[in-house]
Structure formats: structure tokens, C-alpha cells
Amino acid sequence: MSLLIRLDPAPTAAPKETRADPARLVSGDPAFRTWAQDESRGGAVRTGIWEATPGETRSIKGETFEFCHILQGVVEIAEDGGDTRTFRAGDSFVMKPGFTGLWRTIETVRKIYVVVS
């Protein structure tokens, strides 16, 4: 097993397809596709590609740290009590543990994610 992992931004394998949790859905009917590509430390570190169609959901990180790099699309993220920020292809950001806010997908977004829980 190699300790160097290349993430495929355009995977051809079938993704895991899900919908927004009704308790977190704010507007629209976003569909999510996830291509998990690596898992380490007993599942505490997960990496892959995630895609979402337009819609708005509550984002609640709890104890999870997440790094994101946007490959395509546009999202607006409004932190509770903070500013709304726009991210598009080429942008990267981190949501730290305790983050709560609104995630609005403006144009279908695809991102690389690294989640540490």
C-alpha cells in the first residue's frame, strides 16, 4: 500500500448518491454525489470528491475539521453571526470544528475534500 495518494478529480466509478437531510434542508432539492478515495486512521481522515446541485442547506461541523478545494461551480457560505463568502473554481477554504452556517450551491459544485474527525 502506497502512502502517496493521487486524488482523481473526475472519477469514473459510480458515486454514492444522497439527498439533503430534511432537518438541514433550507431550500431547493440538492442532490449529492460522493466519490470516497481514501480513508486513514481508522476512518478519522477521509478524502475524496463531492458534488452538489443547487440548493441551500445548514452546515454543522460539530467536532469535524474540513478542508475544501473547489474544482467547479459556485457556492456561498454564510457563517452564523458572520459574513457570507463566495467560493468558486480554484478557491480553497477550511471549516473548523464548531462551524455552523448556511451552504448555498449557486452552480453545481464539485470539490476535493479532506475531513478529519
C-alpha positions in Angstrom: 0.0 0.0 0.0 1.4 3.4 -1.0 1.5 6.3 1.4 1.2 8.7 -1.5 -2.4 9.0 -2.8 -3.4 10.8 -6.0 -7.0 12.2 -5.9 -8.9 11.8 -9.2 -10.9 15.0 -9.8 -13.1 13.3 -12.4 -13.6 9.7 -11.2 -15.4 7.2 -13.4 -16.5 4.8 -10.7 -20.1 5.0 -9.5 -20.6 7.6 -6.7 -22.6 7.3 -3.5 -25.7 9.4 -4.2 -27.7 11.1 -1.4 -30.1 13.9 -0.8 -30.1 16.6 1.8 -31.1 15.6 5.3 -34.6 17.1 5.7 -33.7 18.6 9.1 -30.9 20.6 7.3 -32.7 21.4 4.1 -33.4 25.2 3.7 -34.4 25.5 0.1 -34.3 23.6 -3.2 -33.7 19.9 -3.6 -30.0 19.5 -3.8 -28.5 16.1 -4.8 -25.1 15.0 -3.6 -22.6 12.6 -5.1 -19.5 11.4 -3.2 -16.5 9.6 -4.6 -14.6 8.5 -1.4 -11.0 7.9 -2.5 -9.1 7.3 0.7 -9.6 6.6 4.4 -6.9 6.7 7.1 -6.5 6.4 10.8 -9.5 4.1 11.2 -11.8 6.4 9.3 -10.8 9.5 11.2 -9.3 11.1 8.0 -11.4 10.8 4.8 -10.6 12.3 1.3 -12.4 12.3 -2.0 -14.5 14.3 -4.4 -18.0 15.6 -3.6 -20.6 17.2 -5.9 -23.8 19.1 -5.1 -26.6 20.5 -7.3 -28.1 23.9 -6.5 -29.9 24.3 -3.2 -29.4 25.5 0.4 -28.6 23.5 3.5 -27.5 24.0 7.1 -23.8 23.1 7.5 -22.9 21.9 11.0 -19.4 20.6 11.5 -19.6 19.6 15.2 -16.1 18.2 16.0 -15.1 17.8 12.3 -12.4 19.8 10.5 -12.9 20.0 6.7 -10.6 21.3 4.0 -12.2 22.0 0.6 -10.8 22.9 -2.8 -13.4 23.9 -5.4 -12.9 22.3 -8.8 -16.0 23.7 -10.5 -19.1 25.7 -9.7 -20.0 28.4 -7.2 -21.1 28.3 -3.6 -22.0 30.9 -1.0 -21.3 30.1 2.7 -22.7 32.2 5.4 -21.3 31.5 8.9 -23.8 32.0 11.7 -23.2 35.5 13.0 -20.6 36.2 10.3 -20.2 37.3 6.7 -21.3 35.5 3.6 -18.4 34.4 1.4 -18.4 33.2 -2.2 -16.1 30.4 -3.4 -15.6 29.3 -7.0 -13.3 27.1 -9.0 -9.7 27.4 -7.8 -10.6 28.6 -4.3 -9.8 26.6 -1.1 -11.1 27.0 2.4 -11.3 25.3 5.8 -14.4 24.9 8.0 -13.1 24.3 11.6 -14.8 22.3 14.3 -17.8 24.2 15.7 -18.7 25.9 12.4 -22.4 26.4 11.7 -23.9 28.2 8.9 -25.7 28.1 5.5 -24.2 26.4 2.4 -25.9 27.6 -0.8 -24.9 26.0 -4.0 -25.4 28.6 -6.8 -24.0 26.5 -9.7 -23.4 22.7 -9.4 -20.2 22.5 -7.3 -17.5 19.8 -7.3 -14.8 19.9 -4.6 -11.9 17.9 -3.2 -12.5 17.3 0.5 -10.3 16.3 3.4 -12.3 15.6 6.5 -10.7 15.0 9.9 -12.9 13.8 12.8 
